[in-house]
Amino acid sequence: MFRALRVRNYRRYASANLVSLTGTWMQRIGQDWLVLQLSGDSGVALGLTTALQFGPTLLLSMYGGVLADRYSKRRLLLITQALMGVLALGLGLLVATESVELWHVYLLAAGLGSVSAIDAPVRQAFVSEMVGPELLTNAVSLNSTTFNGARLVGPALAGLLIGAASGDTAPAFFVNAASFAFTLAALAGMRVSELRPSPPVARARGQLREGLAYTWAHPDLVLAMVLAFVIGTFGFNYQVTIALMAREVFGLGAEAFGLLSTFFAVGSLTGALLSTRRSLRPRQRFLVGSAVLFGLLTIVAGLMPGFLSFAVLLVPTGAAALVFAVANNSYVQLGVDPQMRGRVMALYFMCFLGGTPVGAPLIGWISERFGAPWGLILGGAVCVVAALAAGAWLGRGRRVRLEAQRARPWLHLRVGD
């Protein structure tokens, strides 16, 4: 389950990343709560903040992928992690000095999203350099375990910290700013000789188009991208729906918001741990099945009548979400050539997060207009319909690339219409 941690560079990176991501989750809770405070509990404002934070993914992720294929990924991460720490510190100072306004949060959310859009594809591609292809699937699962371990702790700490500070969100932002120092130290202290960098791609015109053409030529990657877009746009909006459920439906405070996020994180962590045992590329029908299950659980969560029943159902829903996310990520990474990995992973994150600028405000509007449960019900229904449509497409056998795998090499067969 933890075999990738035998690699020294990855072990140091994963440990530091756990601290940093805990701070990141504290900031997310603090930022959402701050927006509700400043906007008078507006679901649209909350969705807009999320859209601004993830919107730059559409514009900058592919460029981040090109940079990942051209330059040292470790050095790029040193720059992006430092910039995100500075932005968190800036928001904390604005809140602490009582100078913050809603447009400040919008602006800094957009700035954080811009840096994250570059950081995400570089970070994903860097995993293979630390552990190599034989441990890649395990490392991807452990990354998700780390992410959700932080999600388990971060929201609860943020809720307690904000509650202890009488609603002041500044401490959460200061903790996040300080947490980036751990990742910077781990990156700076790596043994560069033990990394396995892919050959750098020389600067040339058309490299973005080359990444798009490569993906389009592989129907299995197109399937993964479409599922990532739909699930990411309409299903992964729990940062909006949980906040509105806590405040509007149950009439509770930041502590309850943090507790609900922790229940979701318990499930996510469970799903990530279950995924660590996978060593081969997931099958296409597994991707479709996990997407259907996640959508159905999201619908049922929206139907829960009380705080306790809603909190309990967030556990299996979080598990299903992470099983799908880890499987889809591994499916893409293990199906792409190393020299194209940065650009293809950038496109993957554009699909997975790029729909958030549309999905988050839409779910926020639906929740505000018809009630928070409907944001969950309708979002889950879209996920189910899209996954079933993908399953029907696979069932008709349209140009689906089948993988007959042992360990290596890959055998690719194409089935015609």
C-alpha positions in Angstrom: 0.0 0.0 0.0 2.8 2.4 0.8 5.6 1.1 -1.5 6.2 4.4 -3.2 7.3 5.9 0.1 10.5 3.8 -0.1 11.8 6.4 -2.6 13.5 9.1 -0.5 12.6 12.1 -2.7 9.0 11.1 -2.8 8.8 10.4 0.9 10.1 13.8 1.8 7.8 15.5 -0.8 4.7 13.6 0.4 5.3 14.4 4.0 5.8 18.1 3.3 2.8 18.1 1.0 0.6 16.7 3.8 1.4 19.8 5.9 1.0 22.2 3.0 -2.3 20.7 1.9 -3.7 20.9 5.4 -3.0 24.6 5.2 -4.6 24.8 1.8 -7.8 23.2 3.1 -7.9 25.6 6.0 -7.7 28.5 3.5 -10.5 27.0 1.4 -12.8 26.8 4.4 -11.7 30.3 5.6 -12.2 31.8 2.1 -15.7 30.3 1.7 -16.8 31.5 5.1 -15.3 34.9 4.5 -17.3 35.2 1.3 -20.5 34.3 3.1 -19.8 36.9 5.8 -19.0 39.6 3.2 -21.9 38.8 0.8 -24.7 38.2 3.2 -24.9 34.4 2.6 -25.0 34.6 -1.2 -24.7 31.3 -2.9 -23.9 33.1 -6.2 -21.0 35.0 -4.6 -19.7 31.8 -3.2 -20.0 30.1 -6.6 -18.3 33.1 -8.3 -15.4 33.0 -6.0 -14.9 29.3 -6.8 -15.2 30.1 -10.5 -12.6 32.8 -10.3 -10.2 30.4 -8.5 -10.6 27.7 -11.1 -11.3 29.8 -14.2 -7.6 30.4 -15.0 -7.3 26.6 -15.5 -9.0 27.1 -18.9 -6.4 29.7 -20.0 -3.2 28.7 -18.4 -3.1 24.9 -17.7 -2.0 24.0 -21.2 0.8 26.6 -21.0 1.8 25.0 -17.6 2.0 21.7 -19.4 4.2 23.1 -22.0 6.5 24.5 -19.3 6.5 21.1 -17.6 7.7 19.4 -20.8 10.4 22.1 -21.5 12.0 22.9 -18.1 12.9 21.5 -14.7 9.7 20.6 -13.0 11.3 20.9 -9.5 12.4 24.5 -10.2 9.0 25.4 -11.6 7.4 24.0 -8.4 9.7 26.1 -6.2 8.4 29.2 -7.9 4.7 28.4 -7.9 4.7 27.2 -4.3 6.4 30.4 -3.1 3.9 32.6 -5.0 0.9 30.8 -3.5 2.3 31.3 0.0 2.6 35.0 -0.7 -1.0 35.3 -1.9 -2.3 33.5 1.2 -0.3 35.9 3.4 -1.8 38.9 1.5 -5.3 37.8 2.2 -4.6 37.1 5.8 -3.2 40.6 6.3 -6.2 42.2 4.6 -8.5 40.4 7.0 -6.4 41.0 10.1 -6.3 44.7 9.4 -10.1 44.8 8.7 -9.4 46.2 5.2 -10.8 43.3 3.3 -13.7 43.7 0.8 -15.4 41.2 -1.4 -13.5 42.3 -4.5 -10.2 41.7 -2.7 -11.3 38.0 -2.2 -12.3 37.8 -5.8 -9.0 39.2 -7.0 -6.8 37.0 -4.8 -8.9 33.9 -5.6 -8.2 34.6 -9.3 -4.5 35.1 -8.6 -4.3 31.9 -6.6 -6.1 30.1 -9.4 -3.7 31.5 -12.0 -0.6 30.2 -10.2 -2.4 26.9 -9.4 -3.2 26.4 -13.1 0.6 26.4 -13.8 1.4 24.4 -10.7 -1.1 21.5 -11.2 0.2 19.9 -14.4 3.8 20.4 -13.4 3.1 18.7 -10.0 1.3 15.8 -11.6 4.0 15.2 -14.2 6.7 15.5 -11.5 5.4 12.4 -9.7 6.7 10.1 -12.4 10.1 11.7 -12.2 10.3 10.9 -8.5 9.1 7.3 -8.5 9.4 6.0 -12.1 6.6 4.2 -14.1 6.6 1.1 -12.0 5.4 2.9 -8.9 3.4 5.6 -10.6 -0.1 4.2 -9.9 0.8 3.7 -6.2 2.2 7.2 -6.0 -0.9 8.8 -7.6 -3.1 7.0 -5.1 -0.8 8.1 -2.2 -1.0 11.7 -3.4 -4.8 11.4 -3.2 -4.4 9.8 0.2 -2.3 12.8 1.3 -4.7 15.2 -0.2 -7.6 13.7 1.6 -5.8 13.2 4.8 -5.3 17.0 4.7 -8.9 17.4 3.8 -9.8 15.3 6.9 -7.8 17.6 9.2 -7.8 21.0 7.6 -11.5 21.8 7.5 -12.0 20.7 11.1 -9.0 22.8 12.3 -10.2 25.8 10.2 -13.7 25.5 11.7 -12.3 25.3 15.3 -9.8 28.1 14.6 -12.4 30.4 13.1 -14.9 29.6 15.9 -12.3 30.3 18.6 -11.5 33.6 16.9 -15.2 34.7 17.0 -15.6 34.3 13.2 -12.2 35.9 12.3 -10.8 34.0 9.2 -7.3 35.6 9.2 -5.6 32.8 11.3 -6.6 30.2 8.7 -4.9 32.2 6.0 -1.7 32.8 8.1 -1.4 29.1 8.8 -1.7 28.3 5.1 1.0 30.9 4.2 3.4 29.3 6.6 2.7 25.7 5.5 4.2 26.3 2.0 7.6 26.5 3.7 7.5 22.8 4.2 7.1 22.0 0.5 9.7 24.5 -0.5 12.2 22.9 1.9 11.4 19.4 0.6 11.9 20.5 -3.0 15.1 22.3 -2.3 16.5 19.3 -0.3 15.9 16.6 -3.0 18.6 14.4 -4.4 18.5 15.6 -8.0 20.7 12.7 -9.1 17.9 10.3 -8.1 15.2 11.9 -10.2 14.2 10.4 -13.5 13.5 13.4 -15.7 12.0 12.9 -19.2 14.1 14.4 -22.1 13.2 18.1 -22.3 11.2 19.1 -25.3 12.8 21.9 -27.3 11.0 25.2 -27.6 9.0 25.1 -30.9 5.8 26.4 -32.4 2.7 24.3 -32.3 3.4 22.4 -29.1 -0.1 23.2 -27.7 -1.7 21.9 -30.8 0.5 18.8 -30.8 -0.8 18.0 -27.3 -4.5 18.4 -28.4 -3.9 16.3 -31.5 -2.2 13.6 -29.6 -5.1 13.3 -27.1 -7.8 13.4 -29.9 -6.0 10.6 -31.7 -6.5 8.3 -28.6 -10.2 7.6 -28.0 -9.5 6.2 -24.5 -8.0 9.5 -23.4 -10.9 11.4 -24.9 -13.3 9.2 -22.8 -11.4 10.0 -19.7 -11.4 13.8 -20.5 -15.1 13.8 -21.1 -15.9 12.1 -17.9 -13.5 14.4 -16.0 -15.2 17.4 -17.5 -18.8 16.4 -16.6 -18.0 15.1 -13.1 -15.7 18.0 -12.3 -18.3 20.6 -13.6 -21.5 19.2 -12.0 -20.4 16.8 -9.3 -17.3 18.2 -7.6 -18.9 21.3 -6.2 -19.0 20.2 -2.5 -17.1 23.4 -1.4 -20.3 25.3 -2.4 -23.0 22.8 -1.5 -21.7 21.8 1.9 -21.3 25.4 3.0 -24.9 26.2 1.9 -26.3 23.1 3.5 -24.6 24.0 6.8 -25.6 27.6 6.9 -29.0 27.7 5.0 -30.6 24.3 5.5 -29.3 23.4 9.0 -28.7 26.9 10.3 -25.3 26.1 11.8 -21.9 27.9 12.0 -18.4 27.5 10.9 -17.7 24.6 13.2 -20.5 22.5 11.6 -19.3 23.5 8.1 -15.8 22.2 9.0 -17.3 19.0 10.5 -19.3 18.2 7.4 -16.2 18.8 5.3 -14.4 16.4 7.6 -17.1 13.7 7.1 -16.6 14.0 3.3 -12.9 13.8 3.8 -13.2 10.6 5.8 -14.8 9.0 2.8 -12.3 10.5 0.4 -9.4 9.2 2.4 -11.0 5.8 2.5 -11.4 5.8 -1.3 -7.8 7.0 -1.8 -6.5 4.2 0.5 -8.5 1.6 -1.3 -7.0 2.8 -4.6 -3.4 2.4 -3.4 -3.6 -1.3 -4.0 -4.1 -0.9 -7.7 -1.0 -1.5 -9.7 -2.4 -1.8 -13.3 -4.2 0.7 -15.5 -7.9 0.8 -14.6 -10.4 -0.5 -17.2 -12.8 1.8 -19.0 -15.9 0.2 -17.5 -14.5 0.8 -14.0 -14.3 4.5 -14.8 -17.9 4.5 -16.0 -19.2 2.5 -13.0 -17.4 4.6 -10.4 -18.9 7.8 -12.0 -22.4 6.3 -11.9 -22.0 5.4 -8.3 -20.7 8.8 -7.3 -23.7 10.5 -9.1 -26.3 8.3 -7.4 -24.8 8.9 -3.9 -24.8 12.7 -4.6 -28.5 12.5 -5.4 -29.3 10.6 -2.2 -27.2 13.0 -0.2 -29.4 15.9 -1.4 -32.5 13.9 -0.2 -31.2 13.5 3.4 -33.6 15.3 5.9 -31.2 16.1 8.8 -27.7 17.1 9.7 -26.7 13.7 11.0 -28.0 11.7 8.1 -26.4 14.1 5.6 -23.1 13.9 7.4 -23.1 10.1 7.4 -23.9 9.9 3.7 -21.0 12.2 2.9 -18.6 9.4 3.9 -19.5 6.9 1.0 -20.0 9.9 -1.4 -16.5 11.1 -0.7 -15.1 7.6 -1.1 -16.9 7.2 -4.5 -15.6 10.6 -5.6 -12.0 9.7 -4.9 -12.1 6.2 -6.3 -13.3 7.8 -9.6 -10.8 10.6 -9.5 -7.7 8.4 -8.7 -8.7 5.8 -11.3 -9.2 8.5 -14.0 -5.9 10.2 -13.2 -4.0 6.9 -13.3 -5.8 5.9 -16.5 -4.6 9.1 -18.2 -1.0 9.1 -16.8 -0.4 5.4 -17.7 -1.7 5.8 -21.2 0.5 8.7 -22.4 4.0 8.9 -23.7 6.5 10.5 -21.3 7.4 13.4 -23.6 3.7 14.3 -23.9 2.8 13.8 -20.2 2.9 17.5 -19.2 0.7 18.7 -21.9 -1.8 15.8 -21.7 -2.1 16.2 -17.9 -2.6 19.9 -18.4 -5.5 19.2 -20.7 -6.8 16.7 -18.2 -6.9 19.3 -15.5 -8.5 21.8 -17.9 -11.3 19.3 -18.3 -11.5 18.3 -14.6 -11.3 21.9 -13.2 -12.1 24.0 -16.3 -15.8 23.5 -16.0 -15.9 24.8 -12.4 -16.3 28.5 -13.5 -19.6 27.4 -15.1 -20.6 24.6 -12.7 -20.0 26.3 -9.4 -22.0 29.5 -10.1 -24.7 27.4 -11.7 -25.0 25.1 -8.7 -24.8 28.1 -6.4 -27.7 29.8 -8.3 -29.8 26.6 -8.2 -29.1 26.2 -4.5 -30.0 29.8 -3.8 -33.1 29.8 -6.0 -34.6 26.3 -5.2 -32.7 25.3 -2.0 -29.3 23.8 -1.3 -30.5 20.1 -1.7 -31.4 20.7 -5.3 -27.8 21.7 -6.1 -26.8 18.2 -5.1 -29.7 16.4 -6.7 -29.4 18.0 -10.1 -25.6 17.9 -10.1 -25.7 14.2 -9.3 -28.3 13.5 -11.9 -26.2 15.1 -14.7 -23.2 12.9 -13.6 -25.3 9.7 -13.8 -26.8 10.5 -17.2 -23.3 11.4 -18.6 -21.7 8.2 -17.2 -24.5 6.0 -18.6 -24.2 7.7 -22.0 -20.4 6.9 -21.9 -21.2 3.3 -21.0 -23.6 3.0 -23.9 -21.0 4.4 -26.3 -18.5 1.9 -25.0 -21.0 -0.9 -25.4 -21.4 -0.1 -29.1 -17.6 -0.5 -29.5 -16.9 2.8 -31.3 -13.1 3.0 -31.9 -12.3 2.1 -28.3 -8.7 1.3 -27.7 -8.4 -1.9 -25.7 -5.5 -2.5 -23.4 -4.1 -6.0 -23.1 -1.5 -5.5 -20.4 1.0 -7.5 -18.5 3.4 -5.2 -16.9 5.1 -3.7 -19.9 5.1 -3.2 -22.9 1.5 -2.0 -23.7 -0.4 -3.8 -26.5 -2.9 -1.5 -28.2 -5.7 -2.8 -30.4 -8.2 -0.6 -32.3 -11.7 -1.8 -32.9 -13.4 -0.2 -35.8 -17.0 1.0 -36.0 
